[in-house]
Amino acid sequence: MRRSKKRKQRNTNENLERWLLTYADLITLLLAFFIVMYSMSRVDAKKFGEMSEALHGVLKNGKSIINKNGESVANRGQGILRLGDLNVIQKKINEKFKTLGKNEEVQTEITERGLVVHIMESALFNEGSADLLSKTTEILDIVYDGIADRPNHIRVEGHTDDRKIKSLVYPSNWELSTARATSVVRYFIDNYSYPPDKLSALGYGEFRPIRPNNTIENRAKNRRVDIVILTMDLSLKEPSSQMYQYADTR
């Protein structure tokens, strides 16, 4: 009986002391956690957040982090604009346009596609033309300052009103709207060497109005160029130029 009691007492003491091991492990894990958190705080918080967003987008969209050549493609998302970044850029662009007195000719909004900069025809072109006016430079330069060094894809979209156009240069509003979008794209490339694979030019003709085409004022608002800074998700869905670099199989 005495041996049984001693053995039972010894087992009880061992069981009571095991929680100390668990507690010690917990303290060690907490210490490691705070050391990691401190180390992360010493890194550029913006870059860390951008990479976090990029990885989130890669996982969400099911895209592989390694491409077919075995190279990492995670850097495609590095610096991708988040909603907060879009708000900052919008505020920056609006403030600069306000100093130029261009509030009527340039407007911005954040949509599900991203940050959209609406530039009226009068700020960029003469009626029926796709040649940029000389005064256009200050407007497009402000937009460039907002998108410079950003990896997001930029879509430039041309729009017209519903009045028909027929000329030797532009047989329809499709050609005119596309030519205007292309003129803006070329400006960014020619003047700032903006990466061409991060730009798209689209023409919608009269089929994407923002106002009914029933007054002179409304038609003027429909004749515009929209510069769209795409969101993270949409930018990651844009095909990479590497996808079209086929190896010579001859």
C-alpha positions in Angstrom: 0.0 0.0 0.0 2.8 2.4 0.9 4.5 1.8 -2.5 1.2 2.4 -4.3 0.7 5.7 -2.4 4.3 6.8 -3.2 3.9 6.0 -6.8 0.6 7.8 -7.0 2.0 10.8 -5.2 5.0 10.9 -7.6 2.7 10.7 -10.7 0.5 13.5 -9.3 3.6 15.8 -8.8 4.8 15.0 -12.4 1.3 15.9 -13.8 1.3 19.2 -11.9 4.7 20.2 -13.2 3.8 19.5 -16.8 1.9 22.8 -17.1 5.1 24.6 -16.5 6.5 23.1 -19.7 3.5 24.2 -21.6 3.7 27.7 -20.0 7.4 27.9 -20.9 6.6 27.0 -24.5 3.9 29.6 -24.7 6.2 32.3 -23.3 8.9 31.3 -25.8 6.4 31.5 -28.7 5.2 34.9 -27.5 8.8 36.2 -27.3 9.5 35.0 -30.8 6.3 36.6 -32.1 7.2 40.0 -30.6 10.7 39.8 -32.0 9.3 39.1 -35.4 6.8 41.9 -35.1 9.6 44.3 -34.0 11.8 43.2 -37.0 8.9 43.8 -39.3 8.4 47.3 -37.9 11.9 48.1 -38.9 11.2 47.3 -42.6 9.6 49.8 -44.9 6.0 49.5 -43.9 4.7 50.6 -47.2 6.7 48.0 -49.1 5.7 45.3 -46.7 2.1 46.2 -47.1 2.4 46.3 -50.9 3.9 42.9 -51.0 1.2 41.6 -48.7 -1.4 42.9 -51.0 0.4 41.3 -54.0 0.5 37.9 -52.4 -3.1 38.2 -51.4 -4.0 38.9 -55.0 -1.9 36.1 -56.3 -3.6 33.6 -53.9 -7.0 35.0 -54.5 -6.8 34.8 -58.2 -5.1 31.4 -58.2 -2.1 32.6 -60.1 1.2 30.8 -59.7 4.0 32.6 -58.0 6.5 30.9 -60.3 6.2 31.3 -64.0 6.8 28.7 -66.7 10.5 29.7 -66.9 11.0 29.1 -63.2 11.2 32.8 -62.4 9.4 34.5 -59.6 6.5 36.7 -60.8 5.5 38.0 -57.3 7.2 41.3 -58.2 4.3 41.9 -60.7 2.2 42.8 -57.7 4.8 44.7 -55.7 3.6 48.2 -55.1 0.1 47.4 -56.5 -2.2 50.2 -55.4 -4.6 49.6 -52.6 -7.7 51.6 -51.9 -5.9 53.9 -49.5 -3.2 54.6 -52.2 -5.9 55.4 -54.7 -7.5 57.9 -52.4 -4.1 59.6 -51.8 -3.4 59.8 -55.6 -7.0 61.2 -56.2 -6.5 63.9 -53.6 -3.1 64.8 -55.0 -4.4 65.1 -58.5 -7.5 67.1 -57.4 -5.4 69.6 -55.5 -3.1 70.2 -58.5 -5.9 70.6 -60.9 -7.6 73.0 -58.4 -4.6 75.3 -58.6 -4.8 75.3 -62.4 -8.6 76.1 -62.2 -9.3 72.9 -64.2 -12.1 71.5 -61.9 -14.7 71.8 -64.7 -12.6 70.1 -67.3 -11.1 67.4 -65.1 -12.9 65.2 -62.6 -11.9 62.1 -60.7 -13.8 59.2 -59.0 -13.0 55.9 -57.4 -15.0 53.0 -58.9 -14.8 49.2 -58.6 -12.3 49.4 -61.5 -10.0 51.8 -59.7 -9.3 55.5 -59.9 -10.8 57.1 -63.0 -9.6 60.5 -64.2 -12.2 62.1 -66.5 -10.7 64.7 -68.9 -13.1 66.6 -71.0 -12.6 67.1 -74.8 -12.1 70.8 -74.4 -9.0 70.2 -72.3 -7.3 67.9 -74.8 -8.6 68.3 -78.4 -10.4 70.5 -80.8 -13.8 69.2 -81.8 -13.5 66.3 -84.2 -9.7 66.0 -83.8 -7.3 63.6 -82.1 -4.3 65.9 -82.1 -3.4 67.0 -78.5 -3.6 70.7 -77.8 -0.5 72.5 -76.5 -2.2 73.3 -73.2 -2.7 69.5 -72.8 0.8 69.0 -71.4 0.1 70.5 -68.0 -2.9 68.3 -67.5 -1.3 65.1 -68.6 1.8 65.9 -66.6 -0.2 66.1 -63.5 -1.8 62.7 -64.2 1.6 61.3 -64.9 2.9 62.5 -61.5 0.1 60.4 -60.0 0.9 57.2 -61.9 4.7 57.4 -62.1 6.5 54.4 -60.7 3.3 52.6 -60.1 3.1 49.0 -61.4 -0.7 49.1 -61.9 -2.0 48.8 -65.4 -3.4 52.0 -67.0 -6.3 52.0 -69.4 -6.9 55.1 -71.5 -10.4 55.2 -72.9 -11.8 57.5 -75.5 -15.4 58.6 -75.6 -17.6 60.8 -77.9 -21.2 62.1 -77.9 -23.9 60.6 -80.1 -23.4 63.0 -83.0 -22.3 61.1 -86.1 -18.9 61.9 -87.6 -17.8 61.0 -91.1 -14.5 62.2 -92.5 -11.6 60.8 -94.5 -9.6 60.5 -91.2 -12.4 59.3 -88.9 -15.2 57.4 -90.7 -17.0 57.0 -87.4 -16.9 57.8 -83.6 -15.1 54.4 -83.1 -12.0 55.7 -85.0 -12.1 59.1 -83.4 -12.4 57.8 -79.8 -9.7 55.2 -80.3 -7.4 57.7 -81.9 -7.8 60.1 -79.0 -7.0 57.3 -76.5 -4.0 56.4 -78.5 -2.8 60.0 -78.6 -2.7 60.1 -74.8 -1.0 56.8 -74.6 1.7 58.0 -77.0 2.2 61.1 -74.9 3.1 59.1 -71.8 5.4 56.9 -73.8 7.1 59.6 -75.9 7.5 62.1 -73.1 8.1 59.9 -70.1 9.2 56.5 -71.6 6.3 55.0 -69.7 6.4 51.2 -70.1 4.1 50.4 -73.1 3.1 47.0 -71.7 1.4 48.8 -68.8 -0.8 50.9 -71.0 -3.9 50.1 -73.1 -5.9 52.3 -75.5 -9.6 51.7 -76.0 -12.3 53.5 -78.0 -15.9 53.3 -77.0 -17.4 55.8 -79.4 -20.7 57.2 -78.1 -21.7 54.0 -76.3 -20.4 54.7 -72.8 -22.1 58.1 -72.0 -22.0 59.5 -68.5 -24.9 61.9 -69.3 -27.9 61.7 -71.5 -27.1 63.2 -74.9 -30.0 65.7 -74.7 -28.3 69.0 -74.1 -25.1 70.8 -75.2 -23.7 70.6 -71.7 -24.3 66.9 -71.4 -22.8 66.1 -74.8 -19.7 68.1 -73.8 -19.3 65.9 -70.7 -19.6 62.7 -72.8 -16.8 63.8 -75.1 -13.9 62.9 -72.9 -10.9 60.7 -72.3 -10.9 58.5 -69.1 -7.6 57.5 -67.6 -8.2 54.5 -65.4 -5.7 53.3 -62.8 -6.8 49.7 -62.4 -7.1 48.1 -59.0 -4.9 45.3 -57.8 -7.2 42.5 -58.8 -7.7 43.9 -62.3 -4.1 44.7 -62.8 -3.0 41.2 -61.9 -5.5 39.8 -64.5 -4.0 41.8 -67.3 -1.9 39.5 -69.4 1.9 39.8 -69.0 3.9 40.6 -72.1 6.0 37.5 -71.3 3.0 35.4 -72.1 3.4 36.2 -75.8 7.2 35.7 -76.1 7.1 32.3 -77.7 10.2 30.4 -78.3 11.4 29.7 -81.8 10.4 26.1 -82.5 11.9 25.8 -85.9 
